[in-house]
Amino acid sequence: MQYQTAESSSWGAYRGSIGGATVALGTVERLAAENAVVIFSKSGCCMCHAIKRLFCGMGVNPTVYELDQNNGSDLEKALMLLLASPNPLPVVFIGGKLVGTMDRVMASHINGSLVPLLKQAGALWL
């Protein structure tokens, strides 16, 4: 697994204010597009750990942004707005496109649509 941290100095692309919250949606989009599989996570979250293990078990090397380690609160707020959820983590992007949270990823895995997405994004070669 490749771990990266979200540093506040790299949150440049888009910042707006919605309901008093600083939004970094452009940064989320940019970070998601930089690698084949990107997971926004928290280090102490059991669901985040499970989703990371799922991808590693499939032979995928996701880029993981741990939002609780280096001021990821603006990114977490942006993800909350993007998903309209008060607890959005983990959030998975494949090929720069939003797949969703744990339930959507697991549903895609069960119905067989996850592997083709990973192949199309270049994250899986089998």
Secondary structure, DSSP 8 states (H G I E B T S, - for coil): -EEE---GGG--S--EEETTEEE-HHHHHHHHHSSSEEEEE-TT-HHHHHHHHHHHHTT---EEEETTTTT-HHHHHHHHHHHT-SS--SEEEETTEEEESHHHHHHHHHHT-HHHHHHHHTS---
